[in-house]
Amino acid sequence: MKERNCLYCQEKILGRTDKKFCDDHCRSSYNNQLNGFTNSKIRTVDHALKKNRRILMGFFNSKNEYTVLVIDRKIQEMGFLFQFHTHIDILESGETCFYCYDYGIVPLGNKIKVVKAKV
């Protein structure tokens, strides 16, 4: 019978013939190491999207507001990252809106129209 070693720590494995790791710690560590870079990238993008949404949400004072006009410099100073958005939509007015989930921006020269999607 061929000797099997743990894929993570290289220790000898005892037990079932299809076992790849000596314990749960090694299995978890191996998969974290394997997926670490991918998960890190996803976390970075997800963090940026959520931050952008929080910034946009902060411009609205009431539930009945659906658009707010903001100076583009102000939104940049708050840390908004324009390259991160979830989707693009064309509004009824014909303007292109870049959304972060349910809040979006419409660039208008040196101003930005912040839009809240109607649910």
C-alpha positions as CSV (number, residue, x, y, z in Angstrom):
1,M,0.0,0.0,0.0
2,K,1.3,3.4,-1.0
3,E,2.1,5.9,1.8
4,R,0.0,9.1,1.6
5,N,1.0,12.5,2.9
6,C,-1.0,15.5,3.9
7,L,-1.2,18.1,1.1
8,Y,-0.5,20.9,3.6
9,C,2.0,19.7,6.2
10,Q,3.3,16.6,4.4
11,E,2.7,14.4,7.5
12,K,1.8,10.8,7.0
13,I,-2.0,10.3,6.7
14,L,-3.8,7.5,8.5
15,G,-7.4,6.4,7.8
16,R,-9.5,6.4,4.6
17,T,-7.7,5.9,1.3
18,D,-9.3,9.0,-0.2
19,K,-8.2,11.3,2.6
20,K,-6.0,14.2,1.5
21,F,-5.4,16.1,4.8
22,C,-4.4,14.9,8.3
23,D,-6.9,17.2,10.0
24,D,-9.4,20.1,9.6
25,H,-6.7,22.7,10.3
26,C,-4.5,21.5,7.4
27,R,-7.5,21.3,5.1
28,S,-8.6,24.8,6.0
29,S,-5.0,26.3,5.8
30,Y,-4.4,24.6,2.4
31,N,-7.6,26.0,0.9
32,N,-7.0,29.5,2.4
33,Q,-3.5,29.5,0.9
34,L,-4.9,28.3,-2.4
35,N,-7.7,30.9,-2.6
36,G,-6.0,33.7,-0.7
37,F,-5.2,36.0,-3.7
38,T,-8.6,35.6,-5.3
39,N,-10.4,36.2,-2.1
40,S,-8.2,39.2,-1.4
41,K,-9.1,40.8,-4.7
42,I,-12.8,40.1,-4.2
43,R,-12.7,41.7,-0.7
44,T,-10.9,44.8,-2.1
45,V,-13.5,45.4,-4.8
46,D,-16.4,44.6,-2.4
47,H,-15.0,47.1,0.1
48,A,-14.7,49.8,-2.5
49,L,-18.3,49.2,-3.8
50,K,-19.7,49.3,-0.2
51,K,-17.8,52.5,0.6
52,N,-19.0,54.2,-2.6
53,R,-22.6,53.2,-1.7
54,R,-22.2,54.6,1.8
55,I,-20.9,57.9,0.4
56,L,-23.8,58.2,-2.1
57,M,-26.4,57.2,0.5
58,G,-25.1,60.0,2.8
59,F,-26.3,62.7,0.4
60,F,-30.0,61.9,1.0
61,N,-31.8,63.3,4.0
62,S,-35.3,61.9,3.4
63,K,-36.8,58.8,2.0
64,N,-38.7,60.9,-0.6
65,E,-35.6,62.3,-2.3
66,Y,-34.4,60.6,-5.4
67,T,-31.9,63.0,-6.9
68,V,-29.3,65.4,-5.4
69,L,-26.8,67.6,-7.2
70,V,-23.2,67.5,-5.8
71,I,-20.0,69.3,-6.8
72,D,-17.7,66.6,-8.1
73,R,-14.7,67.7,-6.0
74,K,-16.8,67.1,-2.8
75,I,-17.5,63.5,-3.7
76,Q,-13.8,62.9,-4.6
77,E,-12.7,64.3,-1.3
78,M,-15.0,61.9,0.5
79,G,-13.0,59.0,-1.1
80,F,-15.5,57.9,-3.8
81,L,-13.7,55.7,-6.3
82,F,-15.3,56.3,-9.8
83,Q,-13.8,53.1,-11.4
84,F,-15.9,50.9,-9.1
85,H,-19.6,50.4,-9.9
86,T,-22.0,47.5,-10.1
87,H,-23.9,48.4,-13.3
88,I,-24.7,51.1,-15.8
89,D,-28.2,52.2,-16.8
90,I,-29.7,54.7,-19.1
91,L,-32.2,56.9,-17.3
92,E,-35.5,58.1,-18.8
93,S,-33.9,61.4,-19.5
94,G,-31.3,59.7,-21.7
95,E,-28.4,60.2,-19.2
96,T,-26.0,57.4,-18.4
97,C,-26.0,56.5,-14.7
98,F,-23.2,54.5,-13.0
99,Y,-24.8,52.6,-10.1
100,C,-23.3,51.2,-6.9
101,Y,-26.1,48.8,-6.1
102,D,-29.2,51.1,-5.6
103,Y,-27.4,54.5,-5.7
104,G,-25.9,56.0,-8.8
105,I,-24.1,58.9,-10.3
106,V,-24.6,60.9,-13.4
107,P,-21.5,63.0,-14.4
108,L,-22.6,66.5,-15.4
109,G,-19.4,68.5,-16.1
110,N,-18.1,69.7,-12.7
111,K,-21.2,68.5,-10.9
112,I,-22.6,65.1,-10.3
113,K,-26.2,64.1,-10.0
114,V,-26.6,61.4,-7.3
115,V,-29.6,59.2,-8.0
116,K,-31.4,56.8,-5.7
117,A,-33.2,53.9,-7.5
118,K,-36.9,53.8,-6.9
119,V,-37.9,50.5,-5.4
